[in-house]
Amino acid sequence: MKKLLFITFLAAISLQVSAQVEAPKDAPQLEFALQLKVTLGQAFSIENTQHGRRTVIPITGGTFEGPGIKGTIINGGADYQLANAQGRTELEAIYCIKTDDGVYIHVRNCGIIANSKDANGNQSFYFRCAPTFEAPADSKYGWLNNSLFLCAPSFSQGFSGIVLNVWKVK
């Protein structure tokens, strides 16, 4: 009986070892889509809500440009942020852009900002978002509707706003 249990135990271990997953060789690639230079208004916060600190940052305008797309950011949107005591902030920016040829596109950009420590205990900063676009399906910008996108900020001393670099997941 002990021998049977031992053989069953060895079989279970060998299944776990052989079931380890290798990273797929066809990992998604990124392709630069556009850069947004967003101007911002005066932020305000609602402290100590039941969900954390809520901050609203008005989006007042700006510009954007990428391969085959260029235009302005429309005044009137906002970046809604919810921060917790552990240094994590969830954000959702909602705004519209207008291409140079007059096409309006709705943008919803959700993401995470985290100030924390890495596995070695060192301070780390993480800021990534996943914008979605709603463009007229029959326009030359309809491709924005049918792709996933990632974005990350870059900070420029010569610009008083936020610069977002956006990549299409291929």
N, C-alpha and C positions, 0 to 999 in steps of 0.2 A: 504494500500500500504506500509506504514511504517512497519507494522507487517511482511509482506512478505519479505521486504528487510532485516529486523532483523533476520528472520529465515534463509534466504540464507547466511547471514554473519556468523551466528553460525554454519551452516553446513560446510561452507568453513574452519572455524577454526578447527572444529572437524576432518576434513579430514587431515589437516596439522599435527595435533597432532598424529593421528593414523598412519600417514605415516612415522613417525620417524623410522630409521633403527637401529636395534640391530647389534652389532658386530657378525659376523659369528663365530660359535664354532669350525669350522674346519680350523683355520688359518694355513698357511704354516709353516712347521718346517724347521730348518736348520740342516745340517749335515756337519761336518768338511770335507773338500776335500783335501786341501794341504796348505803348507806354502812356499812362495817364498822369498828367500833372494837375493835381486837384488842389484848388484854393479852399481854405476853410474859414469859417466864422468863429465867433467866440463860443467856446464850449460851456455847457452848464451841467451840473450834476444834481441828482436826487439821492441823498445819502441814506444809507441804512434801510433800504427797502427789504421786503421779505425775501428777495432774491439776491441782494447785494447792492452795490453802488451802481446806479444807472447814470451814464453820461451820454449826452447828446451833443454831437459836433455838427453844426450846419455845414453843408457843402455849398459854396458860393459861386463856383465856376471852375474854369481851367481849360486845358487843352488835352488832346490825345492824338497819337499818331502811331501808325504801324504800316506794314506792307499792304498797300491797297486800301487803307482806311485812315481818315484824318478828320478832325473836327473840334468842337468845343463841348465842354461839360456845362449843362444847364444849371443855373442857380435854382435852389429850392429843395434839393435832396438833403439827406442827413446820414450820419454814421451813428448808429445806436449801439452803445457798448454797455455790457454788464460785467462788472468786476467782482470777484470774490476775495475773501481775506487771504487766500493762499497764493495770490499773485497771478491768477488766471483771469483773462478777459475774453468774453465772447463778443464778437462784433457782427453787426449786420448793417451795411451801408446800402441805401436805396436812393437811386438818382437816375437821371436821364442824360444821354449824350445826343448831340446832333452832328451828323457828318457834314463835310463841306458841301456836299451836293443835296443837303436839305432833308436827310432821312433821320427820323428820331428813333432812338434805341433805348429801351429800358434796361437798367443794370441793377442787379441785386448781388452784393458781394458779402459772403459770410466767411468768418474766419476765427482764428484764435491768436491771442497774444499771451505768452506765458513767460514770466520771470521766475525761474526756479533754479534748481541745481541738477547737474548731470550725474551720471553714475559714479563719478569720482569726487563728487561734492563741490565742483566748481560752479560758479554762477553761469547760467545760460539764459539766452534770450531767443524766443521763438516767435515769429510773426509770419503766418501764411494764411492765405484766403483762397476761396474758390468762387470766382464770379460766374454768374449766369447772365445771359443776354437774351432779350426779346426784341428781335428785329423783324420787320415785315418779311414774311416768308418768301414773297415774290421779288424781293430786292436783291441786289448784288451782295448784301450783307446777311442773307438768309443762312449762310454757313455758320454764323455765330450761334444760331439756335440749336445746332446739331452736333456740338462738340463740348467736351469738358475743358475747363481752363483752371490754371493755378496762377496765383500772383504773390509777389513778395515786394516789400517796400525797399526803396533806396532813399537815403537821406542826403540832401544836397544843401550845402551852406548858402548857395546862391538862390534858393527858392524857399519862400515861406509858405509851405503847404506840405503835401505828401506826394511823393512820386511812386507810382505803382507799376511794376513791370509785369506783364501778363503773357503767359505761355499757353499754347494750345497743346493738349495731350493728344498725341498722334496714335 
